[in-house]
């Protein structure tokens, strides 16, 4: 059986760690790795936990798991009036938005 995109990503992400070590580090049951090896994709919570545990990009993990598209993972927009989006924006994004507004 061919490995799924998600399982290949997860296996590469954890490197030399065992499934048990990775699951413990991420805070979920190691049986998830068995399901993924069998062809199942990750649940949203597990994809996010694994990415965070290994310092990986959460959006990439969600795309690798098939939960969002690669296009959706590449979106980086700030919605005016959305405090969470503004607080989550990087300095460069904020500066680019200010420059864009200054040109008006």
N, CA, C and O atoms as CSV, one atom per row, in Angstrom:
chain,resi,resn,atom,element,x,y,z
A,1,UNK,N,N,0.842,-1.181,0.000
A,1,UNK,CA,C,0.000,0.000,0.000
A,1,UNK,C,C,0.889,1.248,0.000
A,1,UNK,O,O,1.911,1.288,0.686
A,2,UNK,N,N,0.499,2.250,-0.763
A,2,UNK,CA,C,1.237,3.502,-0.839
A,2,UNK,C,C,0.909,4.373,0.358
A,2,UNK,O,O,-0.245,4.476,0.774
A,3,UNK,N,N,1.948,5.003,0.907
A,3,UNK,CA,C,1.738,5.896,2.052
A,3,UNK,C,C,0.925,7.111,1.621
A,3,UNK,O,O,1.063,7.603,0.501
A,4,UNK,N,N,0.085,7.580,2.522
A,4,UNK,CA,C,-0.671,8.798,2.256
A,4,UNK,C,C,0.251,10.005,2.432
A,4,UNK,O,O,1.305,9.920,3.061
A,5,UNK,N,N,-0.166,11.095,1.873
A,5,UNK,CA,C,0.583,12.345,2.015
A,5,UNK,C,C,0.747,12.684,3.508
A,5,UNK,O,O,1.819,13.101,3.945
A,6,UNK,N,N,-0.326,12.497,4.271
A,6,UNK,CA,C,-0.272,12.826,5.694
A,6,UNK,C,C,0.726,11.947,6.448
A,6,UNK,O,O,1.534,12.450,7.230
A,7,UNK,N,N,0.670,10.641,6.212
A,7,UNK,CA,C,1.559,9.739,6.948
A,7,UNK,C,C,3.022,10.020,6.606
A,7,UNK,O,O,3.879,10.008,7.490
A,8,UNK,N,N,3.307,10.270,5.339
A,8,UNK,CA,C,4.671,10.609,4.930
A,8,UNK,C,C,5.134,11.879,5.631
A,8,UNK,O,O,6.259,11.946,6.126
A,9,UNK,N,N,4.265,12.885,5.673
A,9,UNK,CA,C,4.585,14.146,6.349
A,9,UNK,C,C,4.854,13.906,7.838
A,9,UNK,O,O,5.865,14.364,8.370
A,10,UNK,N,N,3.956,13.196,8.499
A,10,UNK,CA,C,4.082,12.944,9.939
A,10,UNK,C,C,5.357,12.160,10.240
A,10,UNK,O,O,6.082,12.482,11.182
A,11,UNK,N,N,5.621,11.153,9.454
A,11,UNK,CA,C,6.817,10.323,9.655
A,11,UNK,C,C,8.082,11.168,9.493
A,11,UNK,O,O,9.013,11.052,10.290
A,12,UNK,N,N,8.118,12.011,8.471
A,12,UNK,CA,C,9.277,12.884,8.263
A,12,UNK,C,C,9.397,13.928,9.369
A,12,UNK,O,O,10.502,14.276,9.785
A,13,UNK,N,N,8.270,14.418,9.836
A,13,UNK,CA,C,8.265,15.444,10.875
A,13,UNK,C,C,8.860,14.929,12.184
A,13,UNK,O,O,9.626,15.635,12.840
A,14,UNK,N,N,8.512,13.709,12.560
A,14,UNK,CA,C,8.977,13.196,13.860
A,14,UNK,C,C,10.409,12.670,13.806
A,14,UNK,O,O,11.008,12.409,14.849
A,15,UNK,N,N,10.954,12.513,12.626
A,15,UNK,CA,C,12.347,12.097,12.485
A,15,UNK,C,C,12.622,10.760,13.143
A,15,UNK,O,O,11.958,9.767,12.846
A,16,UNK,N,N,13.597,10.731,14.033
A,16,UNK,CA,C,14.014,9.489,14.678
A,16,UNK,C,C,13.126,9.092,15.852
A,16,UNK,O,O,13.290,8.005,16.404
A,17,UNK,N,N,12.188,9.957,16.243
A,17,UNK,CA,C,11.281,9.625,17.344
A,17,UNK,C,C,10.385,8.455,16.956
A,17,UNK,O,O,10.031,8.292,15.788
A,18,UNK,N,N,10.023,7.643,17.944
A,18,UNK,CA,C,9.057,6.573,17.704
A,18,UNK,C,C,7.653,7.174,17.702
A,18,UNK,O,O,7.458,8.315,18.123
A,19,UNK,N,N,6.693,6.411,17.233
A,19,UNK,CA,C,5.298,6.857,17.262
A,19,UNK,C,C,4.866,7.148,18.693
A,19,UNK,O,O,4.154,8.119,18.948
A,20,UNK,N,N,5.297,6.310,19.617
A,20,UNK,CA,C,4.936,6.509,21.022
A,20,UNK,C,C,5.530,7.810,21.565
A,20,UNK,O,O,4.854,8.563,22.265
A,21,UNK,N,N,6.797,8.067,21.239
A,21,UNK,CA,C,7.449,9.301,21.686
A,21,UNK,C,C,6.767,10.531,21.092
A,21,UNK,O,O,6.522,11.515,21.790
A,22,UNK,N,N,6.466,10.463,19.804
A,22,UNK,CA,C,5.833,11.590,19.131
A,22,UNK,C,C,4.439,11.852,19.684
A,22,UNK,O,O,4.064,13.000,19.923
A,23,UNK,N,N,3.678,10.787,19.886
A,23,UNK,CA,C,2.325,10.943,20.423
A,23,UNK,C,C,2.358,11.512,21.831
A,23,UNK,O,O,1.541,12.362,22.183
A,24,UNK,N,N,3.295,11.048,22.629
A,24,UNK,CA,C,3.430,11.567,23.991
A,24,UNK,C,C,3.806,13.043,23.974
A,24,UNK,O,O,3.256,13.846,24.728
A,25,UNK,N,N,4.736,13.384,23.118
A,25,UNK,CA,C,5.180,14.787,22.974
A,25,UNK,C,C,4.038,15.686,22.519
A,25,UNK,O,O,3.910,16.820,22.981
A,26,UNK,N,N,3.201,15.171,21.604
A,26,UNK,CA,C,2.096,15.960,21.052
A,26,UNK,C,C,0.840,15.915,21.914
A,26,UNK,O,O,-0.014,16.795,21.812
A,27,UNK,N,N,0.724,14.903,22.755
A,27,UNK,CA,C,-0.426,14.819,23.644
A,27,UNK,C,C,-1.631,14.110,23.071
A,27,UNK,O,O,-2.769,14.509,23.314
A,28,UNK,N,N,-1.379,13.044,22.300
A,28,UNK,CA,C,-2.493,12.217,21.833
A,28,UNK,C,C,-2.070,10.751,21.851
A,28,UNK,O,O,-0.910,10.445,22.124
A,29,UNK,N,N,-2.992,9.853,21.566
A,29,UNK,CA,C,-2.760,8.417,21.645
A,29,UNK,C,C,-1.910,7.940,20.469
A,29,UNK,O,O,-2.132,8.339,19.326
A,30,UNK,N,N,-0.946,7.091,20.762
A,30,UNK,CA,C,-0.051,6.596,19.714
A,30,UNK,C,C,-0.760,5.717,18.686
A,30,UNK,O,O,-0.207,5.464,17.616
A,31,UNK,N,N,-1.952,5.255,18.981
A,31,UNK,CA,C,-2.697,4.450,18.002
A,31,UNK,C,C,-3.040,5.259,16.759
A,31,UNK,O,O,-3.355,4.697,15.710
A,32,UNK,N,N,-2.976,6.576,16.883
A,32,UNK,CA,C,-3.219,7.429,15.704
A,32,UNK,C,C,-2.233,7.092,14.600
A,32,UNK,O,O,-2.607,7.048,13.428
A,33,UNK,N,N,-0.971,6.853,14.960
A,33,UNK,CA,C,0.036,6.539,13.948
A,33,UNK,C,C,-0.296,5.246,13.217
A,33,UNK,O,O,-0.053,5.138,12.015
A,34,UNK,N,N,-0.842,4.273,13.917
A,34,UNK,CA,C,-1.242,3.016,13.272
A,34,UNK,C,C,-2.361,3.267,12.275
A,34,UNK,O,O,-2.354,2.720,11.173
A,35,UNK,N,N,-3.326,4.098,12.667
A,35,UNK,CA,C,-4.432,4.428,11.757
A,35,UNK,C,C,-3.904,5.178,10.538
A,35,UNK,O,O,-4.322,4.918,9.409
A,36,UNK,N,N,-2.980,6.113,10.777
A,36,UNK,CA,C,-2.421,6.880,9.660
A,36,UNK,C,C,-1.628,5.983,8.728
A,36,UNK,O,O,-1.692,6.136,7.508
A,37,UNK,N,N,-0.880,5.047,9.299
A,37,UNK,CA,C,-0.112,4.115,8.472
A,37,UNK,C,C,-1.051,3.270,7.622
A,37,UNK,O,O,-0.709,2.882,6.505
A,38,UNK,N,N,-2.233,2.988,8.154
A,38,UNK,CA,C,-3.230,2.213,7.426
A,38,UNK,C,C,-4.007,3.012,6.390
A,38,UNK,O,O,-4.854,2.458,5.689
A,39,UNK,N,N,-3.728,4.305,6.286
A,39,UNK,CA,C,-4.373,5.107,5.245
A,39,UNK,C,C,-5.296,6.203,5.733
A,39,UNK,O,O,-5.781,7.003,4.933
A,40,UNK,N,N,-5.548,6.256,7.037
A,40,UNK,CA,C,-6.437,7.297,7.571
A,40,UNK,C,C,-5.701,8.636,7.607
A,40,UNK,O,O,-4.492,8.690,7.833
A,41,UNK,N,N,-6.445,9.701,7.382
A,41,UNK,CA,C,-5.890,11.043,7.545
A,41,UNK,C,C,-6.050,11.476,8.990
A,41,UNK,O,O,-6.817,10.884,9.750
A,42,UNK,N,N,-5.323,12.507,9.356
A,42,UNK,CA,C,-5.350,13.005,10.726
A,42,UNK,C,C,-6.641,13.737,11.025
A,42,UNK,O,O,-7.261,14.331,10.143
A,43,UNK,N,N,-7.027,13.684,12.273
A,43,UNK,CA,C,-8.107,14.513,12.769
A,43,UNK,C,C,-7.517,15.914,12.935
A,43,UNK,O,O,-6.317,16.051,13.176
A,44,UNK,N,N,-8.345,16.958,12.809
A,44,UNK,CA,C,-7.807,18.327,12.913
A,44,UNK,C,C,-6.987,18.562,14.178
A,44,UNK,O,O,-5.900,19.137,14.115
A,45,UNK,N,N,-7.495,18.125,15.308
A,45,UNK,CA,C,-6.799,18.355,16.576
A,45,UNK,C,C,-5.436,17.676,16.598
A,45,UNK,O,O,-4.466,18.254,17.087
A,46,UNK,N,N,-5.350,16.460,16.076
A,46,UNK,CA,C,-4.083,15.737,16.073
A,46,UNK,C,C,-3.077,16.392,15.133
A,46,UNK,O,O,-1.891,16.470,15.454
A,47,UNK,N,N,-3.535,16.860,13.983
A,47,UNK,CA,C,-2.634,17.529,13.039
A,47,UNK,C,C,-2.035,18.784,13.665
A,47,UNK,O,O,-0.838,19.043,13.542
A,48,UNK,N,N,-2.872,19.548,14.329
A,48,UNK,CA,C,-2.407,20.787,14.975
A,48,UNK,C,C,-1.455,20.462,16.126
A,48,UNK,O,O,-0.403,21.088,16.255
A,49,UNK,N,N,-1.812,19.498,16.950
A,49,UNK,CA,C,-0.961,19.135,18.091
A,49,UNK,C,C,0.409,18.640,17.634
A,49,UNK,O,O,1.431,19.008,18.214
A,50,UNK,N,N,0.429,17.807,16.596
A,50,UNK,CA,C,1.693,17.273,16.114
A,50,UNK,C,C,2.563,18.397,15.551
A,50,UNK,O,O,3.760,18.454,15.833
A,51,UNK,N,N,1.979,19.275,14.772
A,51,UNK,CA,C,2.737,20.401,14.214
A,51,UNK,C,C,3.307,21.277,15.319
A,51,UNK,O,O,4.482,21.641,15.284
A,52,UNK,N,N,2.492,21.609,16.283
A,52,UNK,CA,C,2.962,22.460,17.385
A,52,UNK,C,C,4.051,21.779,18.203
A,52,UNK,O,O,5.014,22.422,18.619
A,53,UNK,N,N,3.901,20.490,18.430
A,53,UNK,CA,C,4.888,19.760,19.234
A,53,UNK,C,C,6.256,19.739,18.572
A,53,UNK,O,O,7.278,19.675,19.255
A,54,UNK,N,N,6.281,19.794,17.243
A,54,UNK,CA,C,7.540,19.733,16.512
A,54,UNK,C,C,7.922,21.074,15.884
A,54,UNK,O,O,8.826,21.137,15.051
A,55,UNK,N,N,7.237,22.137,16.281
A,55,UNK,CA,C,7.582,23.471,15.796
A,55,UNK,C,C,7.338,23.670,14.315
A,55,UNK,O,O,7.993,24.493,13.675
A,56,UNK,N,N,6.397,22.920,13.770
A,56,UNK,CA,C,6.098,23.015,12.343
A,56,UNK,C,C,4.948,23.992,12.101
A,56,UNK,O,O,4.230,24.370,13.026
A,57,UNK,N,N,4.792,24.387,10.857
A,57,UNK,CA,C,3.719,25.282,10.464
A,57,UNK,C,C,2.384,24.537,10.544
A,57,UNK,O,O,2.200,23.509,9.892
A,58,UNK,N,N,1.471,25.055,11.335
A,58,UNK,CA,C,0.173,24.400,11.538
A,58,UNK,C,C,-0.626,24.366,10.241
A,58,UNK,O,O,-1.273,23.361,9.943
A,59,UNK,N,N,-0.591,25.438,9.470
A,59,UNK,CA,C,-1.331,25.456,8.204
A,59,UNK,C,C,-0.798,24.403,7.237
A,59,UNK,O,O,-1.576,23.762,6.530
A,60,UNK,N,N,0.515,24.222,7.201
A,60,UNK,CA,C,1.076,23.189,6.339
A,60,UNK,C,C,0.613,21.813,6.801
A,60,UNK,O,O,0.272,20.964,5.978
A,61,UNK,N,N,0.598,21.590,8.106
A,61,UNK,CA,C,0.150,20.299,8.628
A,61,UNK,C,C,-1.302,20.035,8.241
A,61,UNK,O,O,-1.654,18.916,7.867
A,62,UNK,N,N,-2.135,21.050,8.330
A,62,UNK,CA,C,-3.543,20.885,7.951
A,62,UNK,C,C,-3.678,20.590,6.461
A,62,UNK,O,O,-4.534,19.804,6.054
A,63,UNK,N,N,-2.836,21.219,5.651
A,63,UNK,CA,C,-2.862,20.944,4.207
A,63,UNK,C,C,-2.349,19.533,3.923
A,63,UNK,O,O,-2.922,18.817,3.101
A,64,UNK,N,N,-1.279,19.136,4.594
A,64,UNK,CA,C,-0.729,17.793,4.389
A,64,UNK,C,C,-1.742,16.722,4.779
A,64,UNK,O,O,-1.761,15.634,4.205
A,65,UNK,N,N,-2.575,17.037,5.753
A,65,UNK,CA,C,-3.579,16.066,6.208
A,65,UNK,C,C,-4.815,16.059,5.327
A,65,UNK,O,O,-5.682,15.198,5.480
A,66,UNK,N,N,-4.904,17.006,4.410
A,66,UNK,CA,C,-6.063,17.077,3.522
A,66,UNK,C,C,-7.241,17.812,4.128
A,66,UNK,O,O,-8.325,17.826,3.546
A,67,UNK,N,N,-7.048,18.424,5.286
A,67,UNK,CA,C,-8.141,19.139,5.950
A,67,UNK,C,C,-8.397,20.507,5.334
A,67,UNK,O,O,-9.520,21.008,5.367
A,68,UNK,N,N,-7.360,21.105,4.776
A,68,UNK,CA,C,-7.503,22.336,3.997
A,68,UNK,C,C,-6.663,22.168,2.740
A,68,UNK,O,O,-5.812,21.281,2.674
A,69,UNK,N,N,-6.896,23.009,1.749
A,69,UNK,CA,C,-6.125,22.922,0.515
A,69,UNK,C,C,-4.803,23.653,0.655
A,69,UNK,O,O,-4.619,24.446,1.579
A,70,UNK,N,N,-3.890,23.388,-0.257
A,70,UNK,CA,C,-2.618,24.101,-0.262
A,70,UNK,C,C,-2.857,25.601,-0.464
A,70,UNK,O,O,-2.153,26.429,0.114
A,71,UNK,N,N,-3.839,25.940,-1.275
A,71,UNK,CA,C,-4.175,27.346,-1.512
A,71,UNK,C,C,-4.651,28.005,-0.227
A,71,UNK,O,O,-4.240,29.122,0.089
A,72,UNK,N,N,-5.509,27.327,0.509
A,72,UNK,CA,C,-5.990,27.879,1.778
A,72,UNK,C,C,-4.843,28.045,2.775
A,72,UNK,O,O,-4.820,29.008,3.542
A,73,UNK,N,N,-3.901,27.115,2.765
A,73,UNK,CA,C,-2.770,27.193,3.679
A,73,UNK,C,C,-1.874,28.380,3.360
A,73,UNK,O,O,-1.173,28.881,4.240
A,74,UNK,N,N,-1.889,28.835,2.116
A,74,UNK,CA,C,-1.030,29.935,1.695
A,74,UNK,C,C,-1.660,31.306,1.939
A,74,UNK,O,O,-0.990,32.323,1.756
A,75,UNK,N,N,-2.916,31.361,2.344
A,75,UNK,CA,C,-3.578,32.645,2.573
A,75,UNK,C,C,-3.019,33.314,3.812
A,75,UNK,O,O,-2.843,32.682,4.854
A,76,UNK,N,N,-2.746,34.591,3.683
A,76,UNK,CA,C,-2.243,35.377,4.810
A,76,UNK,C,C,-2.911,36.751,4.754
A,76,UNK,O,O,-2.301,37.733,4.331
A,77,UNK,N,N,-4.144,36.805,5.176
A,77,UNK,CA,C,-4.868,38.067,5.133
A,77,UNK,C,C,-5.189,38.535,6.533
A,77,UNK,O,O,-5.341,37.739,7.460
A,78,UNK,N,N,-5.286,39.826,6.662
A,78,UNK,CA,C,-5.677,40.435,7.921
A,78,UNK,C,C,-7.013,41.108,7.683
A,78,UNK,O,O,-7.137,41.964,6.807
A,79,UNK,N,N,-8.004,40.727,8.453
A,79,UNK,CA,C,-9.329,41.327,8.334
A,79,UNK,C,C,-9.406,42.503,9.290
A,79,UNK,O,O,-9.235,42.343,10.499
A,80,UNK,N,N,-9.664,43.688,8.744
A,80,UNK,CA,C,-9.753,44.881,9.575
A,80,UNK,C,C,-10.916,44.714,10.540
A,80,UNK,O,O,-12.013,44.309,10.153
A,81,UNK,N,N,-10.655,45.034,11.803
A,81,UNK,CA,C,-11.692,44.914,12.819
A,81,UNK,C,C,-11.671,43.578,13.541
A,81,UNK,O,O,-12.391,43.387,14.521
A,82,UNK,N,N,-10.864,42.672,13.071
A,82,UNK,CA,C,-10.748,41.358,13.695
A,82,UNK,C,C,-9.489,41.350,14.551
A,82,UNK,O,O,-8.391,41.118,14.046
A,83,UNK,N,N,-9.650,41.603,15.837
A,83,UNK,CA,C,-8.507,41.748,16.747
A,83,UNK,C,C,-7.591,40.532,16.719
A,83,UNK,O,O,-6.370,40.684,16.744
A,84,UNK,N,N,-8.158,39.326,16.667
A,84,UNK,CA,C,-7.338,38.123,16.662
A,84,UNK,C,C,-6.461,38.070,15.411
A,84,UNK,O,O,-5.295,37.682,15.477
A,85,UNK,N,N,-7.035,38.464,14.267
A,85,UNK,CA,C,-6.261,38.444,13.028
A,85,UNK,C,C,-5.148,39.475,13.072
A,85,UNK,O,O,-4.034,39.207,12.622
A,86,UNK,N,N,-5.437,40.637,13.603
A,86,UNK,CA,C,-4.423,41.687,13.687
A,86,UNK,C,C,-3.314,41.276,14.634
A,86,UNK,O,O,-2.138,41.468,14.327
A,87,UNK,N,N,-3.667,40.717,15.774
A,87,UNK,CA,C,-2.648,40.285,16.735
A,87,UNK,C,C,-1.805,39.144,16.180
A,87,UNK,O,O,-0.638,38.999,16.545
A,88,UNK,N,N,-2.385,38.338,15.305
A,88,UNK,CA,C,-1.658,37.208,14.732
A,88,UNK,C,C,-0.823,37.574,13.518
A,88,UNK,O,O,-0.026,36.763,13.046
A,89,UNK,N,N,-0.996,38.786,13.009
A,89,UNK,CA,C,-0.257,39.205,11.824
A,89,UNK,C,C,1.189,39.510,12.181
A,89,UNK,O,O,1.489,39.997,13.271
A,90,UNK,N,N,2.060,39.219,11.257
A,90,UNK,CA,C,3.467,39.533,11.458
A,90,UNK,C,C,3.741,41.005,11.202
A,90,UNK,O,O,2.918,41.707,10.614
A,91,UNK,N,N,4.891,41.462,11.644
A,91,UNK,CA,C,5.274,42.863,11.472
A,91,UNK,C,C,5.277,43.266,10.003
A,91,UNK,O,O,4.822,44.354,9.647
A,92,UNK,N,N,5.791,42.386,9.160
A,92,UNK,CA,C,5.847,42.696,7.723
A,92,UNK,C,C,4.437,42.873,7.155
A,92,UNK,O,O,4.192,43.794,6.375
A,93,UNK,N,N,3.511,41.990,7.546
A,93,UNK,CA,C,2.135,42.099,7.062
A,93,UNK,C,C,1.510,43.419,7.497
A,93,UNK,O,O,0.826,44.073,6.711
A,94,UNK,N,N,1.739,43.805,8.732
A,94,UNK,CA,C,1.181,45.056,9.231
A,94,UNK,C,C,1.767,46.255,8.503
A,94,UNK,O,O,1.043,47.182,8.140
A,95,UNK,N,N,3.081,46.236,8.289
A,95,UNK,CA,C,3.725,47.332,7.569
A,95,UNK,C,C,3.231,47.420,6.125
A,95,UNK,O,O,2.982,48.514,5.619
A,96,UNK,N,N,3.089,46.269,5.463
A,96,UNK,CA,C,2.580,46.266,4.091
A,96,UNK,C,C,1.166,46.825,4.032
A,96,UNK,O,O,0.824,47.544,3.093
A,97,UNK,N,N,0.347,46.506,5.015
A,97,UNK,CA,C,-1.017,47.041,5.062
A,97,UNK,C,C,-0.992,48.550,5.269
A,97,UNK,O,O,-1.759,49.272,4.632
A,98,UNK,N,N,-0.129,49.032,6.143
A,98,UNK,CA,C,-0.015,50.481,6.354
A,98,UNK,C,C,0.445,51.188,5.087
A,98,UNK,O,O,-0.083,52.245,4.741
A,99,UNK,N,N,1.419,50.617,4.395
A,99,UNK,CA,C,1.900,51.214,3.144
A,99,UNK,C,C,0.811,51.203,2.071
A,99,UNK,O,O,0.667,52.162,1.313
A,100,UNK,N,N,0.062,50.129,2.015
A,100,UNK,CA,C,-1.034,50.036,1.034
A,100,UNK,C,C,-2.055,51.131,1.310
A,100,UNK,O,O,-2.531,51.783,0.381
A,101,UNK,N,N,-2.393,51.335,2.572
A,101,UNK,CA,C,-3.375,52.358,2.931
A,101,UNK,C,C,-2.847,53.759,2.680
A,101,UNK,O,O,-3.606,54.657,2.316
A,102,UNK,N,N,-1.533,53.951,2.875
A,102,UNK,CA,C,-0.928,55.265,2.686
A,102,UNK,C,C,-0.967,55.689,1.225
A,102,UNK,O,O,-0.966,56.883,0.925
A,103,UNK,N,N,-1.003,54.710,0.303
A,103,UNK,CA,C,-1.028,55.007,-1.129
A,103,UNK,C,C,-2.381,55.491,-1.607
A,103,UNK,O,O,-2.489,56.028,-2.709
A,104,UNK,N,N,-3.423,55.312,-0.795
A,104,UNK,CA,C,-4.784,55.702,-1.198
A,104,UNK,C,C,-4.951,57.188,-1.193
A,104,UNK,O,O,-6.031,57.688,-1.505
